[in-house]
Amino acid sequence: MTKTSRLLLAAFILFAFTSLGCGLAQSVIDKVKSSGPIARLAGESEPTRRKPTARPTFTPTPNYTSTPTNTSTPTITPIPTDTPTPPPPDTPVPTDTPAPTDTPAPTNTPRPQPPTDTPTPAPTPTPDYPFIIAEQGNRVKTTNTGIWVLVAIIDPQNIPIGGLKIVGNQSPSGKHAESPLSDWRWSATNCLDCKYLKQGNVKFEPGPFEDGTWNIYVADGNGTQLSPIVSLSYSTDPQQWVWDFIIFKKK
């Protein structure tokens, strides 16, 4: 307890005893006045005198001093500990480096020969035939049971050339077939009332339909090839039966 608090408490106790003493004294005075002789005396001399009013008791208000609040909390800084320094590692004692041995001198290696140039084979020359394939018409379905090809062999002015023939070889069977010699006029036609009307001067008819390919070309009477080969594939399926039209024209 602080000094100020002790003084306030002592003053409060003293004030309480004083008030209590005044109250007891007033009570005794009131009893004396109320006794007979005193009351009569008082009534004779002061008939109209009022009774004294009791003195009010005052309670002092203590004067409190606010206690300051300590808000700051000291921060304890730890004392740094000493970090031991590791001792330096032992340095190994250098060892003696062996003396270099004599390296044998390299022997002379023969230099590899440069690669020789591989000659590029020359392309096989394409024979220069006197006839070219001027036209190969649409393959038209047919009900004939045999293969037939309508051919026109003509000169540069589109005039039929006679005395030539069509030669064919079948793969894979290896069959060989030749047409009769061509005419000097338009002697062959597919049909006169067809919408797809074609005319020629020779027909190639190697036989019934069979699976494979016929390779045909123009040849002279001795069988010498005069044009490039035309490959025509066929089938035994009646839904794939067709006839063909080809024009071989002289250059």
BAROSE-12885 format. One line per 10 residues: their letters; for each residue x, y, z of N, C-alpha, C. Coordinates in nm, 2 decimals. Each point is the difference from the previous one (the first is absolute). Last residue first. Example, Ala and Ser with C-alpha at 12.3 -4.5 7.8 and 13.67 -1.06 7.14 Angstrom:
BAROSE-12885
sa> 1.28 -0.22 0.71 0.09 0.11 0.00 -0.08 0.11 0.08; 0.03 -0.57 -0.01 -0.09 0.12 0.00 0.09 0.12 0.00
END
This chain:
BAROSE-12885
kkkfiifdwv> 0.48 -4.06 -13.65 0.05 0.13 0.03 0.02 0.09 -0.13; -0.39 -0.39 0.08 0.14 0.02 -0.04 0.05 0.14 0.02; -0.39 -0.27 0.29 0.03 0.10 -0.11 0.14 0.01 -0.03; -0.41 -0.32 0.25 0.15 0.01 -0.01 0.02 0.09 -0.13; -0.44 -0.10 0.35 0.05 0.06 -0.13 0.15 0.01 0.01; -0.44 -0.30 0.26 0.14 0.06 0.00 0.03 0.06 -0.14; -0.42 -0.24 0.35 0.03 0.07 -0.13 0.13 0.07 0.01; -0.31 -0.44 0.26 0.09 0.12 0.00 0.02 0.05 -0.14; -0.37 -0.31 0.35 0.08 0.01 -0.12 0.07 0.13 -0.01; -0.20 -0.33 0.44 0.00 0.12 -0.08 0.07 -0.02 -0.13
wqqpdtsysl> -0.20 -0.26 0.50 0.04 -0.01 -0.14 -0.02 0.13 -0.08; -0.10 -0.12 0.47 0.12 0.09 -0.03 0.04 -0.02 -0.14; -0.36 -0.24 0.21 -0.03 0.14 0.03 0.11 0.09 -0.03; 0.03 -0.48 -0.05 -0.07 0.06 -0.11 -0.04 0.15 0.03; 0.44 -0.27 0.17 -0.13 0.04 0.06 -0.08 0.07 -0.11; 0.46 -0.15 -0.04 -0.10 -0.10 -0.04 -0.14 0.03 0.05; 0.40 0.37 -0.14 -0.05 -0.09 0.11 -0.10 -0.10 -0.05; 0.44 0.38 -0.16 -0.14 -0.06 -0.02 -0.02 -0.10 0.11; 0.36 0.44 -0.19 -0.03 -0.10 0.09 -0.15 -0.05 -0.02; 0.42 0.24 -0.30 -0.15 0.00 0.02 -0.03 -0.12 0.09
svipslqtgn> 0.44 0.34 -0.20 -0.04 -0.11 0.09 -0.15 0.01 0.02; 0.38 0.16 -0.40 -0.12 0.04 0.07 -0.05 -0.12 0.08; 0.50 0.17 -0.24 -0.10 -0.11 0.04 -0.12 0.07 0.07; 0.30 0.24 -0.40 0.01 -0.03 0.14 -0.11 -0.11 0.03; 0.17 -0.01 -0.50 -0.07 0.10 0.09 0.03 -0.04 0.15; 0.15 -0.26 -0.39 0.00 0.13 -0.06 -0.06 0.11 0.09; 0.24 -0.55 -0.03 -0.08 0.10 0.07 0.02 0.14 -0.05; 0.03 -0.47 -0.28 0.09 0.10 0.06 -0.09 0.10 0.07; -0.14 -0.40 -0.27 -0.01 0.00 0.15 0.09 0.10 0.06; -0.09 -0.08 -0.48 0.10 -0.09 0.05 0.00 -0.01 0.15
gdavyinwtg> -0.29 0.30 -0.25 -0.03 -0.13 -0.04 0.10 -0.11 0.05; -0.03 0.44 0.29 -0.01 -0.02 -0.15 -0.03 -0.14 -0.03; -0.18 0.25 0.46 0.12 -0.07 -0.06 -0.02 0.00 -0.15; -0.21 0.23 0.50 0.00 -0.01 -0.15 0.13 -0.06 -0.05; -0.23 -0.11 0.50 0.08 0.10 -0.07 -0.02 -0.02 -0.15; -0.17 -0.18 0.55 -0.01 0.00 -0.14 0.08 0.12 -0.06; -0.12 -0.33 0.46 0.09 0.11 -0.04 0.01 -0.01 -0.15; -0.36 -0.19 0.40 0.05 -0.01 -0.14 0.08 0.12 -0.03; -0.16 -0.26 0.49 0.03 0.12 -0.08 0.05 -0.03 -0.14; -0.33 -0.27 0.40 0.13 0.04 -0.03 0.01 0.12 -0.09
defpgpefkv> -0.39 -0.40 0.08 0.06 0.09 0.10 0.15 0.03 -0.05; -0.38 -0.12 -0.36 0.07 -0.07 0.10 0.07 0.11 0.09; -0.37 -0.07 -0.46 0.05 0.08 0.11 0.07 -0.09 0.10; 0.00 -0.16 -0.51 -0.10 0.03 0.10 0.07 0.08 0.12; 0.24 0.07 -0.47 -0.07 -0.12 0.05 -0.09 0.04 0.12; 0.29 0.29 -0.30 0.08 -0.11 0.05 -0.08 -0.12 0.05; -0.05 0.44 -0.34 -0.09 -0.09 0.07 0.08 -0.12 0.05; 0.04 0.52 -0.26 0.08 -0.10 0.08 -0.10 -0.08 0.09; -0.05 0.31 -0.49 -0.05 -0.04 0.13 0.10 -0.10 0.06; 0.00 0.43 -0.40 0.03 -0.13 0.04 -0.05 -0.03 0.14
ngqklykcdl> -0.06 0.41 -0.23 0.03 -0.07 -0.12 0.06 -0.14 0.04; -0.38 0.38 0.23 0.14 -0.04 -0.01 0.03 -0.07 -0.13; -0.40 0.32 0.32 0.04 -0.07 -0.12 0.15 -0.03 0.00; -0.46 0.14 0.35 0.14 0.00 -0.03 0.03 -0.08 -0.12; -0.43 0.23 0.32 0.04 -0.06 -0.12 0.15 0.02 -0.03; -0.39 0.04 0.37 0.14 0.01 0.02 0.06 -0.07 -0.12; -0.45 0.01 0.02 0.03 0.14 0.03 0.15 0.02 0.01; -0.22 -0.38 -0.32 0.04 0.02 0.14 0.03 0.15 0.02; -0.12 -0.27 -0.41 -0.11 0.08 0.06 0.04 0.03 0.15; 0.29 -0.25 -0.30 -0.03 0.12 -0.07 -0.11 0.08 0.07
cntaswrwds> 0.41 -0.31 0.22 -0.14 -0.01 -0.05 -0.04 0.13 -0.06; 0.46 -0.13 0.07 -0.06 -0.07 0.11 -0.15 -0.02 -0.03; 0.38 0.01 -0.38 -0.07 0.09 0.08 -0.07 -0.08 0.11; 0.37 -0.03 -0.46 -0.05 -0.06 0.12 -0.07 0.11 0.08; 0.23 0.08 -0.42 -0.08 -0.13 -0.02 -0.06 -0.05 0.12; 0.24 0.43 -0.24 -0.07 -0.01 0.12 -0.09 -0.13 -0.01; 0.46 0.02 -0.29 -0.12 0.08 0.01 -0.07 -0.03 0.14; 0.39 -0.22 -0.18 0.03 0.14 -0.03 -0.13 0.09 0.00; 0.12 -0.45 0.32 -0.05 0.04 -0.13 0.05 0.14 -0.03; 0.24 -0.40 0.33 -0.09 0.11 -0.01 -0.04 0.04 -0.14
lpseahkgsp> 0.14 -0.51 0.19 0.05 0.13 -0.05 -0.10 0.11 -0.02; -0.09 -0.38 0.37 0.02 0.00 -0.14 0.06 0.14 -0.04; 0.10 -0.15 0.50 -0.11 0.03 -0.08 0.03 -0.02 -0.15; 0.21 -0.26 0.45 0.02 0.11 -0.10 -0.13 0.02 -0.08; 0.23 -0.23 0.51 -0.11 0.01 -0.11 0.04 0.11 -0.09; 0.17 -0.33 0.46 0.04 0.09 -0.10 -0.11 0.00 -0.11; 0.08 -0.14 0.57 -0.05 -0.02 -0.13 0.04 0.11 -0.10; 0.10 -0.06 0.49 0.10 -0.01 -0.10 -0.05 -0.02 -0.14; -0.21 0.05 0.47 0.00 -0.13 -0.07 0.11 -0.01 -0.11; -0.14 0.38 0.32 0.12 -0.08 0.03 0.01 -0.13 -0.09
sqngviklgg> -0.10 0.37 -0.24 0.07 -0.03 0.12 -0.11 -0.03 0.11; 0.06 0.02 -0.58 -0.08 0.00 0.12 0.09 -0.03 0.12; 0.08 0.24 -0.52 0.04 -0.11 0.09 -0.07 0.01 0.13; -0.04 0.19 -0.57 -0.03 0.00 0.15 0.06 -0.12 0.07; -0.03 0.32 -0.50 0.06 -0.11 0.07 -0.02 0.02 0.15; -0.20 0.20 -0.51 0.01 0.02 0.15 0.05 -0.13 0.06; 0.10 0.21 -0.53 -0.09 -0.08 0.09 0.02 0.03 0.15; 0.06 0.18 -0.58 0.05 -0.01 0.14 -0.09 -0.08 0.08; -0.09 0.13 -0.46 0.12 -0.08 0.00 0.07 -0.01 0.14; -0.30 0.45 -0.15 -0.01 -0.15 -0.01 0.13 -0.07 0.01
ipinqpdiia> -0.23 0.50 0.16 0.12 -0.07 -0.05 -0.02 -0.15 0.00; -0.34 0.48 0.01 0.04 -0.14 0.04 0.12 -0.05 -0.07; -0.07 0.52 0.10 -0.04 -0.09 -0.11 0.04 -0.14 0.05; 0.08 0.46 0.21 -0.11 -0.08 0.04 -0.06 -0.10 -0.10; 0.41 0.28 -0.02 -0.12 0.07 -0.06 -0.13 -0.08 0.04; 0.44 -0.16 0.13 -0.02 0.14 0.06 -0.12 0.07 -0.06; -0.04 -0.52 -0.02 0.11 0.08 -0.02 -0.02 0.14 0.06; -0.22 -0.48 0.19 -0.01 0.10 -0.10 0.13 0.08 -0.02; -0.30 -0.44 0.23 0.14 0.03 -0.02 0.00 0.10 -0.12; -0.37 -0.19 0.39 0.02 0.08 -0.12 0.15 0.03 -0.01
vlvwigtntt> -0.35 -0.39 0.27 0.13 0.08 -0.02 0.00 0.07 -0.13; -0.31 -0.30 0.40 -0.01 0.07 -0.13 0.11 0.10 -0.01; -0.08 -0.47 0.28 0.05 0.13 0.01 -0.01 0.06 -0.14; -0.21 -0.44 0.33 0.03 0.06 -0.13 0.04 0.15 0.01; -0.12 -0.52 0.28 0.07 0.13 0.00 0.01 0.05 -0.14; -0.41 -0.34 0.16 0.14 0.01 -0.04 0.06 0.14 0.00; -0.46 -0.13 0.10 0.08 -0.09 0.08 0.15 0.01 -0.03; -0.40 0.39 -0.05 0.07 -0.10 -0.07 0.09 -0.08 0.09; -0.27 0.39 0.11 -0.06 -0.13 0.04 0.07 -0.11 -0.08; 0.17 0.52 0.18 -0.04 -0.08 -0.11 -0.06 -0.14 0.05
kvrngqeaii> 0.19 0.55 0.14 -0.04 -0.13 0.04 -0.06 -0.07 -0.12; 0.39 0.37 -0.03 -0.14 -0.01 0.00 -0.04 -0.14 0.03; 0.42 0.38 0.05 -0.02 -0.15 0.00 -0.16 -0.02 0.02; 0.25 0.43 -0.24 -0.06 -0.05 0.12 -0.02 -0.15 -0.01; 0.40 0.19 -0.31 -0.14 0.04 0.04 -0.05 -0.06 0.13; 0.48 0.17 -0.22 -0.05 -0.12 0.07 -0.14 0.03 0.05; 0.39 0.23 -0.37 -0.12 0.00 0.08 -0.03 -0.14 0.05; 0.42 0.11 -0.22 -0.07 0.13 -0.02 -0.13 0.01 0.08; 0.49 -0.27 0.00 -0.14 -0.02 0.05 -0.07 0.13 -0.01; 0.42 -0.11 -0.34 -0.03 0.04 0.14 -0.15 -0.04 0.03
fpydptptpa> 0.42 -0.15 -0.37 -0.14 0.02 0.03 -0.01 0.04 0.15; 0.43 -0.11 -0.20 -0.06 0.09 -0.10 -0.15 0.04 0.03; 0.39 -0.11 0.38 -0.09 -0.07 -0.09 -0.06 0.10 -0.10; 0.43 -0.03 0.33 -0.07 0.11 -0.08 -0.09 -0.07 -0.10; 0.20 -0.18 0.50 0.00 -0.01 -0.15 -0.09 0.10 -0.07; 0.26 0.09 0.46 -0.13 -0.05 -0.04 0.00 -0.01 -0.16; 0.43 -0.04 0.35 -0.07 0.08 -0.10 -0.13 -0.06 -0.04; 0.25 -0.03 0.48 -0.02 -0.09 -0.12 -0.08 0.09 -0.10; 0.34 0.23 0.35 -0.14 -0.05 -0.01 -0.01 -0.08 -0.13; 0.47 0.01 0.26 -0.08 0.08 -0.09 -0.14 -0.05 -0.02
ptptdtppqp> 0.31 -0.06 0.44 -0.04 -0.07 -0.13 -0.08 0.10 -0.08; 0.38 0.15 0.34 -0.14 -0.01 -0.01 -0.04 -0.06 -0.13; 0.48 -0.07 0.27 -0.07 0.06 -0.11 -0.15 -0.02 0.00; 0.35 0.06 0.41 -0.08 -0.11 -0.06 -0.08 0.06 -0.12; 0.48 0.15 0.24 -0.13 0.04 -0.05 -0.07 -0.12 -0.07; 0.37 -0.06 0.39 -0.01 0.02 -0.14 -0.14 0.04 -0.03; 0.27 0.10 0.46 -0.09 -0.09 -0.06 -0.01 0.04 -0.15; 0.46 0.07 0.26 -0.13 0.06 -0.01 -0.10 -0.09 -0.08; 0.40 -0.21 0.31 -0.02 0.06 -0.14 -0.14 0.06 -0.01; 0.31 -0.04 0.46 -0.11 -0.06 -0.08 -0.02 0.06 -0.14
rptntpaptd> 0.48 -0.02 0.27 -0.12 0.09 -0.02 -0.11 -0.07 -0.08; 0.37 -0.25 0.32 -0.02 0.04 -0.14 -0.13 0.09 -0.01; 0.33 -0.01 0.42 -0.12 -0.06 -0.04 -0.03 0.04 -0.14; 0.46 -0.02 0.33 -0.07 0.07 -0.12 -0.12 -0.09 -0.04; 0.16 0.00 0.51 0.05 -0.05 -0.13 -0.08 0.07 -0.11; 0.12 0.21 0.49 -0.10 -0.07 -0.08 0.06 -0.04 -0.13; 0.30 0.03 0.45 -0.05 0.08 -0.11 -0.10 -0.07 -0.08; 0.06 -0.10 0.52 0.06 -0.03 -0.13 -0.06 0.09 -0.10; 0.08 0.14 0.51 -0.11 -0.05 -0.09 0.06 -0.03 -0.14; 0.21 0.02 0.53 0.02 0.03 -0.14 -0.12 -0.06 -0.08
tpaptdtpvp> -0.07 0.16 0.50 0.06 -0.11 -0.07 0.01 0.04 -0.15; -0.02 0.32 0.46 -0.07 -0.05 -0.12 0.08 -0.10 -0.07; 0.03 0.07 0.54 0.05 0.06 -0.13 -0.07 -0.06 -0.12; -0.24 0.05 0.48 0.09 -0.09 -0.07 0.05 0.07 -0.13; -0.14 0.26 0.45 -0.06 -0.04 -0.13 0.10 -0.08 -0.07; -0.07 0.05 0.55 0.10 0.02 -0.11 -0.07 -0.04 -0.13; -0.29 0.19 0.41 0.08 -0.12 -0.04 0.08 0.03 -0.12; -0.21 0.33 0.42 0.01 -0.03 -0.15 0.09 -0.12 -0.02; -0.30 0.07 0.44 0.14 0.02 -0.04 0.01 -0.03 -0.15; -0.46 0.17 0.23 0.08 -0.12 -0.02 0.14 0.04 -0.06
tdpppptptd> -0.30 0.28 0.35 0.04 0.01 -0.14 0.09 -0.13 -0.03; -0.40 0.08 0.38 0.14 -0.03 -0.02 0.03 0.00 -0.15; -0.39 0.31 0.19 0.03 -0.14 -0.03 0.15 -0.01 -0.02; -0.20 0.38 0.33 0.03 -0.03 -0.14 0.04 -0.14 -0.02; -0.33 0.13 0.40 0.14 0.01 -0.03 0.03 -0.03 -0.15; -0.46 0.22 0.19 0.06 -0.13 -0.02 0.15 0.02 -0.03; -0.29 0.33 0.30 0.06 -0.01 -0.13 0.06 -0.13 -0.02; -0.43 0.15 0.33 0.14 -0.05 -0.01 0.05 0.00 -0.14; -0.35 0.34 0.22 0.00 -0.11 -0.10 0.14 -0.05 -0.01; -0.27 0.28 0.41 0.12 -0.01 -0.09 -0.01 -0.13 -0.08
tpiptitpts> -0.43 0.28 0.17 0.09 -0.10 0.05 0.12 -0.01 -0.10; -0.35 0.42 0.15 0.05 -0.09 -0.10 0.10 -0.10 0.05; -0.41 0.21 0.28 0.15 0.03 -0.02 0.05 -0.10 -0.10; -0.51 0.19 0.02 0.09 -0.10 0.04 0.14 0.03 -0.03; -0.40 0.34 0.13 0.08 -0.04 -0.12 0.10 -0.11 0.05; -0.50 0.19 0.17 0.13 -0.05 0.04 0.08 -0.05 -0.12; -0.39 0.39 0.09 0.04 -0.11 -0.08 0.13 -0.05 0.04; -0.41 0.28 0.27 0.14 0.00 -0.05 0.02 -0.13 -0.08; -0.46 0.27 0.05 0.06 -0.13 0.05 0.14 -0.01 -0.06; -0.40 0.41 0.09 0.12 -0.05 -0.07 0.05 -0.12 0.06
tntptstynp> -0.37 0.25 0.17 -0.04 -0.08 -0.12 0.13 -0.06 -0.07; -0.20 0.20 0.50 0.13 -0.02 -0.07 -0.02 -0.10 -0.12; -0.32 0.36 0.29 0.01 -0.14 -0.05 0.13 -0.01 -0.08; -0.17 0.34 0.44 0.05 -0.01 -0.14 0.02 -0.15 -0.04; -0.35 0.20 0.36 0.13 -0.07 0.00 0.04 -0.02 -0.15; -0.31 0.39 0.26 0.00 -0.11 -0.10 0.14 -0.06 0.00; -0.24 0.24 0.42 0.10 0.02 -0.10 0.01 -0.12 -0.09; -0.41 0.21 0.34 0.09 -0.11 -0.05 0.09 0.04 -0.10; -0.30 0.21 0.41 0.07 0.04 -0.12 0.10 -0.11 -0.04; -0.49 -0.01 0.29 0.14 -0.02 0.00 0.06 0.04 -0.13
tptftpratp> -0.43 0.21 0.25 0.03 -0.09 -0.12 0.15 -0.01 0.00; -0.32 0.09 0.45 0.10 0.05 -0.10 0.02 -0.10 -0.11; -0.44 0.09 0.30 0.10 -0.11 -0.03 0.10 0.05 -0.10; -0.36 0.23 0.38 0.06 0.01 -0.13 0.11 -0.11 -0.01; -0.47 0.12 0.31 0.13 -0.07 0.00 0.05 0.00 -0.14; -0.36 0.35 0.26 0.02 -0.11 -0.10 0.15 -0.04 0.01; -0.30 0.20 0.41 0.10 0.04 -0.10 0.03 -0.12 -0.10; -0.47 0.10 0.27 0.13 -0.08 0.01 0.09 0.04 -0.12; -0.36 0.34 0.23 0.01 -0.11 -0.11 0.13 -0.06 0.00; -0.28 0.24 0.43 0.11 0.01 -0.10 0.00 -0.11 -0.10
krrtpesega> -0.45 0.18 0.23 0.10 -0.09 0.02 0.11 0.01 -0.10; -0.32 0.42 0.13 0.01 -0.13 -0.08 0.11 -0.08 0.04; -0.30 0.39 0.28 0.13 -0.04 -0.05 -0.01 -0.14 -0.07; -0.34 0.28 0.25 -0.01 -0.02 -0.14 0.13 -0.05 -0.07; -0.07 0.09 0.48 -0.11 -0.09 -0.04 0.00 -0.03 -0.15; 0.35 0.16 0.37 -0.01 0.01 -0.14 -0.11 -0.09 -0.05; 0.05 0.06 0.46 0.07 0.11 -0.04 -0.01 0.02 -0.15; -0.23 -0.35 0.22 -0.04 0.12 0.06 0.08 0.12 -0.06; 0.10 -0.45 -0.13 -0.14 0.04 -0.05 -0.04 0.13 0.06; 0.40 -0.19 0.14 0.02 0.04 -0.14 -0.13 0.05 -0.05
lraipgsskv> 0.00 -0.19 0.41 0.07 0.13 0.00 0.02 0.05 -0.14; -0.19 -0.41 0.05 -0.09 0.10 0.05 0.07 0.14 0.00; 0.25 -0.38 -0.12 -0.10 0.03 -0.10 -0.09 0.11 0.04; 0.32 -0.16 0.30 0.06 0.08 -0.10 -0.10 0.04 -0.11; -0.14 -0.27 0.36 0.03 0.14 0.04 0.06 0.08 -0.11; -0.12 -0.46 -0.11 -0.11 0.09 0.05 0.04 0.13 0.03; 0.27 -0.27 -0.38 -0.04 -0.03 0.14 -0.09 0.10 0.05; 0.21 0.01 -0.44 -0.13 -0.06 0.01 -0.04 -0.04 0.14; 0.42 0.19 -0.11 -0.10 0.09 -0.03 -0.14 -0.06 0.02; 0.37 -0.27 0.04 -0.01 0.09 0.11 -0.11 0.10 -0.01
kdivsqalgc> 0.09 -0.31 -0.36 -0.06 -0.06 0.12 -0.01 0.09 0.12; 0.22 0.16 -0.39 -0.14 -0.02 -0.02 -0.07 -0.07 0.11; 0.47 0.05 0.01 -0.07 0.13 0.02 -0.15 -0.01 -0.02; 0.26 -0.38 -0.09 0.00 0.03 0.15 -0.07 0.13 0.02; 0.08 -0.12 -0.44 -0.10 -0.09 0.05 -0.02 0.02 0.15; 0.34 0.23 -0.24 -0.13 0.06 -0.03 -0.11 -0.09 0.06; 0.44 -0.15 0.04 -0.02 0.12 0.08 -0.14 0.06 -0.02; 0.14 -0.37 -0.27 -0.03 -0.04 0.14 -0.03 0.12 0.09; 0.13 0.09 -0.45 -0.13 -0.07 0.00 -0.04 -0.04 0.14; 0.43 0.17 -0.08 -0.10 0.10 -0.01 -0.14 -0.05 0.01
glstfaflif> 0.36 -0.30 -0.02 0.00 0.07 0.13 -0.11 0.11 0.00; 0.08 -0.24 -0.41 -0.06 -0.09 0.10 -0.01 0.07 0.13; 0.24 0.22 -0.33 -0.15 0.00 -0.03 -0.07 -0.09 0.09; 0.46 0.00 0.03 -0.05 0.13 0.04 -0.15 0.01 -0.02; 0.24 -0.39 -0.14 -0.02 0.01 0.15 -0.06 0.13 0.04; 0.09 -0.06 -0.46 -0.11 -0.09 0.05 -0.02 0.01 0.15; 0.36 0.23 -0.20 -0.13 0.06 -0.03 -0.11 -0.08 0.04; 0.43 -0.18 0.04 -0.02 0.11 0.10 -0.13 0.07 -0.02; 0.12 -0.34 -0.31 -0.03 -0.06 0.13 -0.02 0.11 0.10; 0.14 0.13 -0.43 -0.14 -0.05 -0.01 -0.04 -0.06 0.14
aalllrstkt> 0.44 0.16 -0.06 -0.09 0.11 0.01 -0.15 -0.05 0.00; 0.35 -0.32 -0.06 0.00 0.05 0.14 -0.10 0.12 0.01; 0.06 -0.19 -0.43 -0.07 -0.10 0.09 0.00 0.06 0.14; 0.24 0.24 -0.32 -0.15 0.01 -0.02 -0.07 -0.09 0.09; 0.47 -0.02 0.01 -0.05 0.13 0.06 -0.15 0.01 -0.02; 0.22 -0.37 -0.19 0.00 -0.01 0.15 -0.06 0.13 0.06; 0.07 -0.01 -0.47 -0.11 -0.09 0.04 -0.01 -0.01 0.15; 0.37 0.23 -0.18 -0.13 0.08 -0.02 -0.12 -0.08 0.04; 0.43 -0.21 0.00 -0.02 0.10 0.11 -0.13 0.07 -0.01; 0.01 -0.49 -0.21 0.08 0.12 -0.01 -0.03 0.10 0.11
m> -0.01 -0.56 -0.02 -0.09 0.12 0.00 0.09 0.12 0.00
END
